[in-house]
Amino acid sequence: MNLIDTLTEKWEGISYPFLIHPTKNLKFSDITSQKPINLSKIKQGDVVALIGDFDPPSILTLLQIIDKGVIVVPLTKETKKEHQYFFESALVDIVIEDGNVERREHKEKHQFIDALRAKRHAGLVLFSTGTTGQPKAVLHDLTLFLKRFKTPRPTLRTINFLLFDHIGGLNTLFHTLFNKGVVIAPKSRTVESILKTCAEHDVEVLPTTPTFLRMMLMSGAVPSKVPVSLRIITYGTERMDQPTLDELCSLLPNVDFRQTFGMSELGIVRVKSEARDSLYMKIGGEGVETRVIDGVLQIRSHSRMMGYLNAESPFDNEGWYDTKDIVEEKDGYYKVVGRTSEVINVGGLKFMAAEVERVALTFPNVSLVKATPRSNPITGQHVELSVQANSNKDIDISSIKKFMREQLPAHMMPKRIIIEEVEVGHRYKRT
């Protein structure tokens, strides 16, 4: 039985909507009864870039091309400038955008794609969003990836904040489809729009990022505009800071805050937070192993990718993946304190950029911060700190310098503090 038939059988007799979209509410049968686009140009094993969002046509097309056994590359219009690079890196044969299906001619091959074609398995290509180097094309066996959703699990009304090309966004979609849940597609991903949508549709789960949560706080929308229906806020994709979590827990005592942990390379990894106000988490579950080498977390997972299409394998001979996350351990729980790329070395004294940022975030009227290492002819490196103030608020540089000098050792003290807007990307992560 193909995917659409399987889901149609699951949703038979269900009268409530699967998708609440800004245009209309749709049952699963409404999704499948749409007029499909012409997919006759597509054959099994093609690498297909689908440019879309969590809208009815994109969802239907996604399910249809999976049933055709393609290697799907979900993309969004927000990454338009990078599409050509994505097409070339993923060896894309077909591009679908706005209902148009166009074939790209190329002669490149890859052993992983050939392996999927030989098994007649569908595939999934996601692009890493690391801060260093070009994005890597991560290839998963989608047929195996979807098998994890066959185990029934409870669902709550969830707003799909994470994007169409993100493993978390796709996980929300398929979890909802396989478990007969309800997903709400936001009109836009601004603080005002997200919270308004949550209130209008009694959203219970908001999956988001630490940066977006900081923006919620700085907007003044918390707690007054957070609906009583909201039971769970999950956060991931970047490191959370303790001052932000503490403030959220204080202002929203009835909301359970849960940390997530995942990388495109590893698939979906189950996580359990130590407590709603704790940054410590357990990582693992069936098919997942963890270890710490020299303070850095490594993971071995059965759901890992097949490999990169445009880079060498990051796995060692035993299948371990170096996450580059520096962690602290406590009773089987891990707390991410930073990335190996975020270590700052001032005169031989090493520390994390996050330690400087944590102090700055406790200064009045600070909304976002970013600590950056800069070259120094004497000490090797020094810290430069960008500080963004809350709207219509001023921050006196001499006052924040005095504040931080009282709380930081001399080598961690920023040599320069700049009051400026901290850049945030379309995924609501600091860039």
C-alpha positions in Angstrom: 0.0 0.0 0.0 1.3 3.4 -0.9 1.6 6.4 1.4 -1.6 8.2 0.3 -3.7 5.1 0.5 -2.3 4.3 4.0 -3.1 7.8 5.2 -6.6 7.8 3.5 -7.4 4.6 5.4 -6.3 6.1 8.7 -8.4 9.3 8.2 -11.5 7.5 6.9 -14.6 8.8 8.8 -12.7 11.6 10.5 -14.7 14.8 10.3 -12.4 17.4 11.9 -9.7 19.2 9.8 -6.2 17.9 9.5 -4.9 21.3 8.3 -6.0 24.7 9.5 -4.6 27.1 6.8 -5.0 30.9 6.5 -7.2 30.3 3.4 -9.5 27.5 4.8 -9.7 24.5 7.0 -9.1 21.2 5.3 -9.8 17.6 6.2 -7.3 15.0 4.9 -9.8 14.1 2.2 -9.8 17.7 1.1 -6.1 17.6 0.6 -6.2 14.5 -1.5 -9.2 15.6 -3.6 -7.4 18.7 -4.9 -6.7 18.9 -8.6 -3.2 17.6 -8.8 -0.5 19.1 -10.9 0.8 17.1 -13.9 3.6 14.8 -12.7 4.0 12.8 -15.9 7.5 14.0 -16.4 8.7 12.4 -13.2 9.9 8.8 -12.9 10.9 6.6 -10.1 14.4 7.5 -8.7 14.4 11.1 -10.0 15.8 13.8 -7.6 12.9 16.3 -7.3 13.2 19.7 -5.8 9.8 20.8 -4.4 9.6 24.5 -3.6 6.7 25.1 -1.3 5.4 25.5 2.2 2.8 23.7 4.4 0.0 24.7 2.1 -2.5 22.2 0.6 -1.0 22.0 -2.9 2.6 21.5 -1.5 1.4 18.8 0.9 -0.5 16.9 -1.8 2.4 17.1 -4.2 4.9 15.9 -1.5 2.8 12.8 -0.8 2.4 12.1 -4.5 6.0 12.3 -5.4 7.0 10.1 -2.4 4.6 7.5 -3.8 6.4 7.8 -7.1 9.6 6.7 -5.3 11.6 9.9 -5.9 14.4 11.5 -3.9 12.6 14.7 -2.7 14.4 18.0 -1.9 12.0 20.2 -0.1 12.9 23.9 -0.4 11.3 27.3 0.4 11.1 30.6 -1.4 13.1 32.1 1.5 16.2 30.4 0.3 15.7 31.4 -3.4 19.3 32.9 -3.7 20.7 29.5 -2.8 18.5 27.3 -5.0 21.0 27.0 -7.9 23.6 25.7 -5.4 21.1 23.3 -3.9 20.1 22.0 -7.3 23.7 21.3 -8.3 24.7 19.8 -4.9 21.7 17.5 -4.7 21.9 16.4 -8.4 18.4 17.6 -9.0 16.6 16.2 -12.1 13.2 17.9 -11.6 12.1 21.3 -10.2 8.5 21.9 -9.1 7.5 25.4 -8.3 4.1 27.1 -8.4 2.6 24.1 -10.2 5.2 24.0 -12.9 7.4 20.9 -13.5 10.7 21.4 -15.2 13.4 18.9 -16.0 17.1 19.8 -15.5 19.7 18.1 -17.6 22.9 16.8 -16.0 25.1 13.8 -16.2 26.3 13.5 -12.6 25.7 10.4 -10.6 26.2 9.4 -6.9 26.5 6.0 -5.3 23.9 6.8 -2.5 21.3 7.9 -5.1 22.0 4.8 -7.2 21.6 2.7 -4.0 18.1 4.2 -3.3 17.1 3.7 -6.9 18.2 0.1 -6.9 16.0 -0.6 -3.7 13.2 1.5 -5.2 13.1 3.5 -2.0 12.1 7.2 -1.7 14.8 9.6 -0.5 15.0 12.9 1.3 17.6 15.6 0.9 18.0 18.3 3.5 20.6 21.0 3.7 22.6 21.6 6.8 22.4 25.1 8.2 25.7 25.4 9.9 27.4 28.8 10.3 30.6 27.7 8.6 31.2 26.7 5.1 28.7 25.9 2.4 25.5 23.9 3.3 25.9 20.2 3.0 23.4 18.0 1.1 22.2 15.4 3.7 20.6 12.3 2.1 18.2 10.1 4.1 16.4 6.9 3.0 12.8 8.3 3.2 11.2 4.9 3.1 13.0 3.9 6.3 12.5 7.4 7.8 8.7 7.1 7.5 8.6 3.7 9.2 9.2 5.4 12.6 5.7 7.0 12.3 3.9 3.7 12.2 4.0 3.5 16.0 0.9 5.4 17.2 1.6 8.4 19.4 -0.6 11.1 21.0 -1.0 14.4 19.3 -1.8 17.9 20.4 -2.9 20.9 18.2 0.4 22.1 16.9 1.4 25.3 15.0 3.9 24.5 12.2 6.4 27.2 13.0 9.4 25.3 11.6 9.8 25.5 7.8 9.0 23.1 5.0 12.7 22.4 4.4 13.5 21.6 8.0 13.6 18.1 9.5 11.6 19.4 12.5 8.9 20.9 10.3 8.6 17.6 8.3 8.5 15.6 11.5 5.5 17.7 12.7 3.7 17.2 9.4 4.2 13.4 9.3 3.6 12.9 13.0 0.2 14.7 12.6 -0.7 12.8 9.4 0.0 9.4 10.9 -1.7 10.1 14.2 -4.8 11.9 13.0 -3.8 15.2 14.6 -4.4 18.8 13.7 -1.7 21.2 12.4 -2.1 24.9 12.1 -0.2 26.7 9.3 0.6 30.3 10.3 -0.1 33.3 8.0 3.4 34.6 8.7 6.1 33.9 11.3 6.2 37.1 13.2 5.6 37.2 17.0 2.2 39.0 16.5 1.0 36.6 13.8 2.1 33.4 15.6 0.5 34.4 18.9 -2.7 35.6 17.3 -2.9 32.3 15.3 -2.3 30.3 18.5 -5.1 32.2 20.3 -7.6 31.9 17.4 -7.1 28.2 17.0 -6.5 27.0 20.6 -3.0 25.9 19.7 -1.5 23.6 22.4 2.1 23.2 21.1 4.5 25.8 19.8 7.8 24.4 18.4 10.2 27.3 18.0 13.7 28.7 18.5 15.4 30.5 21.5 15.8 33.6 19.4 12.1 33.7 18.6 11.4 33.3 22.3 13.7 36.2 23.1 11.7 38.2 20.5 8.5 37.3 22.2 9.9 38.6 25.5 11.2 41.8 24.0 7.9 42.5 22.2 6.1 42.7 25.5 3.6 40.0 24.3 4.5 37.6 27.2 2.4 36.8 29.2 -0.6 38.9 28.1 -0.9 37.7 24.5 0.0 34.0 25.1 -3.2 32.0 25.0 -4.3 29.8 27.9 -4.6 26.9 25.4 -0.8 26.8 25.0 0.5 23.8 27.0 3.9 23.1 25.6 6.7 25.2 24.0 9.6 23.3 22.5 12.8 25.0 21.6 15.8 23.9 19.6 18.0 24.5 16.5 20.3 26.7 18.5 21.5 27.0 22.1 19.1 28.4 24.7 20.5 30.7 27.5 19.4 30.3 31.1 18.3 33.9 31.7 15.8 33.6 28.9 14.5 30.3 30.1 14.2 31.5 33.6 12.2 34.6 32.6 9.8 32.5 30.4 9.2 30.0 33.1 8.4 32.8 35.6 6.0 34.6 33.2 4.3 31.4 31.9 4.0 29.1 34.9 1.4 26.9 33.2 3.5 26.2 30.1 5.8 23.2 29.9 9.1 24.1 28.2 10.9 21.2 26.5 14.3 21.3 24.8 14.7 19.5 21.5 17.9 18.2 20.0 18.4 17.2 16.4 20.6 17.4 13.4 19.7 16.7 9.8 22.5 14.2 9.7 21.1 12.1 12.6 17.4 12.1 11.9 14.9 12.7 14.8 16.5 12.1 18.2 14.3 11.7 21.2 15.0 14.1 24.1 13.7 14.4 27.7 14.3 17.7 29.6 15.4 17.3 33.2 12.8 20.0 34.2 10.9 22.8 32.5 13.4 25.3 33.8 16.5 23.2 33.2 18.9 23.2 30.2 19.9 19.6 31.0 18.4 16.9 28.8 18.6 13.2 28.2 19.3 12.2 24.6 18.7 8.8 23.3 16.1 6.1 23.3 15.9 3.1 21.0 18.6 3.0 18.4 20.5 6.0 19.8 23.8 5.9 21.7 25.7 8.8 23.2 29.2 9.4 24.5 31.4 12.4 25.4 35.0 12.7 24.2 37.1 15.6 25.5 33.9 17.4 26.5 32.3 17.1 23.1 29.1 15.1 22.5 29.1 12.2 20.0 26.0 10.3 18.9 25.5 7.0 17.1 22.0 6.6 15.6 20.1 4.0 13.6 18.2 6.8 11.9 21.3 8.6 10.6 21.7 9.8 7.1 23.1 7.7 4.3 25.7 10.4 3.8 26.5 13.8 2.2 26.1 14.2 -1.5 28.6 17.0 -1.7 31.1 16.3 1.1 33.0 13.5 2.8 31.3 11.3 5.5 31.4 12.8 9.0 31.1 9.4 10.7 34.1 7.5 12.1 34.7 3.8 11.4 32.3 2.8 14.2 29.5 5.1 13.1 29.9 7.9 15.7 29.1 11.4 14.7 30.9 14.4 16.3 28.2 16.9 17.0 30.7 19.7 17.8 28.6 20.5 20.8 30.5 21.1 24.1 28.5 19.7 26.9 28.4 19.4 30.7 27.2 16.0 32.1 25.0 15.4 35.2 23.4 12.1 36.2 23.0 11.0 32.6 21.8 14.4 31.4 23.7 16.8 29.1 23.7 20.6 28.9 25.0 22.2 25.7 27.3 25.1 26.7 28.5 26.0 23.2 30.0 24.8 20.0 33.6 24.0 19.4 33.6 26.9 16.9 32.5 29.3 19.7 35.5 28.7 22.0 37.4 32.0 22.5 41.1 31.9 23.5 42.4 35.1 25.2 46.1 34.7 26.1 45.7 30.9 26.5 42.6 31.2 28.7 39.7 29.5 26.9 36.0 30.1 27.5 32.7 30.0 25.6 31.1 33.0 23.9 27.9 31.9 25.7 29.4 32.8 29.1 29.8 36.4 28.0 26.3 36.5 26.4 24.7 35.1 29.5 25.9 38.0 31.7 24.9 40.6 29.0 21.4 39.3 28.8 20.8 40.0 32.4 21.4 43.8 31.9 18.2 45.9 31.8 16.6 46.5 28.4 18.8 44.0 26.5 16.9 41.9 24.0 19.6 40.1 21.9 23.3 39.7 22.2 26.2 38.1 20.3 29.8 37.7 21.4 32.3 37.3 18.7 36.1 36.5 18.9 38.4 39.0 17.1 42.0 38.7 16.3 44.4 40.4 18.8 48.1 40.9 18.2 49.0 40.5 21.9 46.5 38.0 23.3 45.6 36.1 20.1 41.9 36.9 20.5 39.6 39.3 22.3 35.8 39.5 22.6 33.6 41.9 20.7 30.0 42.1 21.9 27.0 43.2 19.9 24.0 44.3 22.0 20.5 45.0 20.8 18.2 47.0 23.0 14.5 46.5 23.5 12.3 48.7 21.3 12.3 52.4 22.4 14.9 51.7 25.1 18.4 53.1 25.4 21.4 51.3 26.8 24.3 53.3 28.2 27.6 51.7 27.1 29.5 52.8 30.1 26.9 51.3 32.4 26.8 47.9 30.7 30.6 47.9 30.7 30.7 48.5 34.4 28.0 45.9 35.0 29.9 43.2 33.0 33.3 44.1 34.5 31.8 43.4 37.9 30.8 39.9 36.9 33.4 38.7 34.4 37.1 38.0 34.8 39.3 40.4 33.0 40.1 38.0 30.1 36.4 37.5 29.3 35.5 41.2 29.4 34.6 42.5 25.9 37.2 44.8 24.5 34.4 46.5 22.5 30.7 46.7 23.0 28.5 47.9 20.1 24.8 48.8 20.5 23.3 47.6 17.2 20.7 45.2 15.8 21.7 41.6 16.1 21.1 39.9 12.8 18.4 37.2 12.8 17.8 34.9 9.8 14.5 33.7 8.3 14.7 30.6 10.6 14.7 32.9 13.6 18.3 32.0 14.6 21.1 34.4 15.1 23.4 34.5 12.0 
